[in-house]
Amino acid sequence: MRSPDPSRRRFLTLTASAASLTALGLPAGAAVASPPARPTEEPDLGPHVHVFDPSTPVAEIQSTLDQIFTAQEHNEMGSDRYAVLFKPGRYEVDARLGYYTTVAGLGSHPDDVEIHGAVRVVGQPDPNSPAGISALTNFWRSAENLAVTPTDWSNQWAVSQASPMRRVHVKGVLWLEPGNGGYSSGGFIADSKVDGITINGSQQQWLTRDSELGGEWTNGVWNQVFSGVIGAPAQGFPDPPYTTLPTSPVIREKPYLFVDDAGRWRVAVPRLRRDTAGTTWAAGGAPTPSLPLTDFFVARPTDTAKRINAELARGRHLLLTPGVYRLDRALRVRRPNTVVLGLGMPSLAPATGDAALRIEDVDGVRVAGVLVDAGPVESEVLVEVGGRHSNQSHAANPISLQDVFFRIGGPSAGRAETSLVVNSRHTLIDNIWAWRGDHGRPGTIGWDVNTAATGVVVNGDDVTAYGLFVEHYQRWQTIWNGERGRTVFYQSELPYDPPSQAAWRSPTGEGWASYQVAPHVRTHEAWGLGVYAYFNQGVDIRCDRAVEAPRRAGVRFHDAITVFLNGSGGIERTINEAGTPVVGSYGTSPVVSYP
């Protein structure tokens, strides 16, 4: 895309009464100050979590990082998962991230872990890219809660979907493309600060939320959205393609693991905030509540769904260590304020046609950092938030989903009717990639193989989404039935593989719109939408419109674009009757405001 005073870098433990903690949506006892204690025993996080401190020899750290990268660089459809965690201190290392790899700091402040070198993602060879290199499939990896001082001219982060950068301080230049204009289709940054310029380069779309840019943001292709970003470029869509919201309406940041000054492992649970701009960790920020790791069931991939559900029923939170969890039934979250946190991109893989995860209509549940793989028996839904008749208000303490990624096909021929259904009111969605695979292992991809109708269905009122990436589903990609919904950034490729127009015709016309707001909805608003067409079966396939919604004053869209990428056919209109065709050859159709 300055280190604060040391007195501000230490975690301030929140001292509060049980009543005031409850008012924050946290259980009594969360983050209550306690006397200094001797460091507790290190938790057993399994063989795929590597924890380093400044006393570890640099050669040992670098060797571990290099071994993981060599194993994961091309392991796109593999089952191995890794997390590399750094305790507070300074490290001189070059961390290259391959698939299913998280590199994170364990400080209470990003500057507590100082990486001098790089935490980076590089491009991959791509003969279809004019540059011979691209980042189009650099998925499923993350960097969190640390500072990077690049020892090269920049810190390269050439990623596409499902590769978040959160709570990172880049003390220099951030470079987001693979090089030489190679294709890239990312990405997501939140709660981060970049001191130097951010070179967007070839990135087709990008969401930056609640961050600070100390230098210029350069370039942009089709859809660059900034929400609550200090130093963001001015509104300019479509040329330059910048959509700039001065504040984010309502958000809370993702939970994260850290080690406090007494050596105790804890999970920070940031507060709900409204009308925000900039990072949570800038000078003068309020103390962050947290929970002791001892309140969590630390799960391994060998644990059964029955065992995990028993621990959740006891009131434990859940930390999922790296690996693939093959589930014979859904994990069920029934208690308010439960935290489900994935470490190292763990996968939940339902095997019997049940969901992977069902959340009751209760306050304050937080689910973060998990990948959900559809199984061989079709699931009606993979993740369900609230029951079908949920109507409680969660305005003061919403359910949140952050860095939750869905996959239909790829490693195996999975099937699911819908990936995510949100029934609970006020739910926060923060960086979702719902993906019906367009490539994968032989036999796992095809119109009649990895079947999936819809990526995201929102039935609850007052739901806010930041960063909806929903791609290649066979009907509507996203259906919004709830009132007063808001989407900040939407990215969607239509399915590549309809075999004929007859096989891909909706009740409202040729093809299926990507983003549908239901006819009964009175109020809805969305900013920064990009919908793209590439029909690769050699058949002239048309989509009548990318977005369909009731035409009324309360349903509003800002800065939407359609793009013909390649192949045959294309998209006739952008929103309802607005926009021009992008059919048969490269073209774009921006709509700045609708209606």
C-alpha positions, 0 to 999 in steps of 0.5 A, a space after each residue: 500500500 514512528 514508534 510511539 512513546 514507550 510508555 504508550 506501547 505497553 498494554 493497559 489492563 482494563 480494571 472494571 467492575 463486573 457490571 461495567 464489563 457486562 455493559 461492554 459485552 464481555 463476561 465478568 472477569 475479562 481483563 481485570 487487573 491482577 498482581 504481577 505474576 510469574 510467567 505461566 507455562 507456554 501453551 501447547 499450540 501443536 507442531 505447526 505453530 512456531 513461537 520465537 523470542 529474541 533469544 532464539 538464534 537468527 539462523 534458526 528462525 530464518 531456517 524455519 521460515 524458509 522451510 515453511 515457505 518451501 513447503 507452502 509456496 505451491 501448496 495451494 490445495 494442500 492440507 498443511 497449515 502454519 503459524 509463526 508467532 514472535 514474542 516482543 523484541 527485534 528480529 532480523 529476518 526475511 519472512 516469505 509467506 506461502 499458502 496457509 501461513 500466518 506471521 503474527 506478533 505477540 505484543 500488545 502493540 504492533 511496535 512491540 515486535 520489530 521485524 527488520 527485513 521483510 514480511 512479504 508475499 511475492 508473485 508467481 510465474 504466470 504465462 498469461 500475464 504480460 509480465 510473466 508473473 502475477 499474484 492472482 492466486 496468492 490466497 490464504 495467508 496473513 500478517 498481523 500485529 507487528 512492525 516491519 522495517 524493510 531492508 530492501 526498498 519496500 515491503 512487498 505484499 503481492 496478494 489477492 483474496 483471503 490474504 489480510 494485513 491487519 494491525 501492521 506498521 510498515 516503517 517504509 514503502 509498501 508495494 502491493 503488486 508482483 512487479 512489472 505490472 503483473 496481474 493482481 486481484 486483492 486485497 484487504 488492509 485494516 488497522 494498519 499504518 504505512 509510513 511511506 508511499 503505498 504502491 498499488 500498481 496493478 491491483 485491480 481492487 482493494 479495501 483499506 479500512 481504519 488505517 493511516 497512510 503517511 505517504 501517497 497511495 499510487 495508482 489504481 485499476 478499477 475499484 479502490 475503496 478507503 473507509 476511515 483511512 487517515 491520509 487516504 486519496 480524495 474521492 475520484 471514482 471512476 478516474 482515479 478509481 477511488 471511493 473514499 469514506 471519511 469514517 467507518 460507520 460501525 466496526 470492531 477489530 479482529 481478536 488477536 493473541 498476545 503475551 502480556 508483561 507478566 508472560 501470560 497468554 491472552 486474547 485481545 477482544 477489541 471494543 465496538 466503535 462507531 464513526 471511526 478513522 485511523 488505527 486503534 493503537 495510535 497514541 491516546 487509544 483506549 485500553 483493549 479488553 482481553 481474555 486469558 488463554 486459559 478460558 479457551 479450549 485449544 483445539 487440535 485437528 484430531 478433536 471431534 466436533 462432539 468434543 469441541 461442542 462439549 467445550 463450547 457448551 461448558 462456556 469455553 472459548 475456542 482457539 483452533 490451531 492449524 490444520 483441517 478439522 473434518 466434522 461429522 456435525 456442525 460446531 455450535 456456538 450458543 453462549 453470548 460473547 463466545 470467541 472462536 479464533 483460528 490460528 494459521 488458517 485452520 479449515 472446517 470441513 463438514 463431511 455429512 451435509 451439515 453446516 460447519 458452524 451454527 451460531 445462535 442469535 446471541 450477543 457478541 459472538 466473534 468468529 475470526 480467521 477460519 477457512 470453511 471447505 464444502 464437503 462431498 455431501 451437499 450442505 444447505 449452508 456452511 455457516 449460519 448466523 442466528 436462526 431463521 426467525 431471529 429478531 433480537 437487537 444486537 446494536 450494542 454488542 453485535 456478532 462479528 465475522 472477520 477473515 472467514 473464507 469459504 471454498 466450494 471445490 479445489 482440494 475436493 469436489 465440495 457442494 453447498 447450496 449457500 456458503 453464509 446465511 446471516 439472520 441475526 440483526 446488526 451482524 458485522 462482516 469484515 473481510 469475507 471471501 466466498 469462492 466457488 472454485 474456478 480451478 483446483 485438483 483434477 475432478 474437483 471443478 465443473 458446472 455439475 461438480 462443485 455446485 453452489 447456488 449463492 455465496 452470501 444471503 443476508 436476512 437480518 436487518 442492520 447488517 454492515 459488511 466491509 470487504 465482501 468478495 463473492 465469486 463464481 456461484 451459479 445463481 445470485 452471488 449475494 442476496 440482501 433481504 434485510 433492511 438498512 444493510 450497508 456494504 463497503 466494498 464488493 468484489 465479484 467475478 461471475 461464474 466462468 463456466 455456464 455451459 449455455 444461456 439456458 443453463 444460466 437464466 434467472 427469474 429476472 432475465 438472462 443470467 443472474 445478477 451478482 448483487 441482488 437487493 430484494 424487491 421488498 427492501 426499503 433502505 440499503 446502501 453500498 459503496 465501491 462495487 466491482 462485478 467482472 465477466 469472463 465466460 470461458 466455455 466458448 459460448 456467448 453468455 449474457 448477464 442482463 445486469 450486475 446489480 439488481 435492486 428496487 428503484 427507490 430513494 432509500 436504496 442507494 449505490 455509489 461507485 459501481 463498475 462492471 468489467 469485461 475481462 476476457 472470453 465470450 459474452 458479457 454484462 449488459 448493464 451495471 445497476 438495473 437499467 443504468 450503465 453500458 454493455 461490456 460485451 465481447 471485448 475489454 470494456 468498463 461501465 462505471 456508475 457513480 450514483 444510483 438512483 
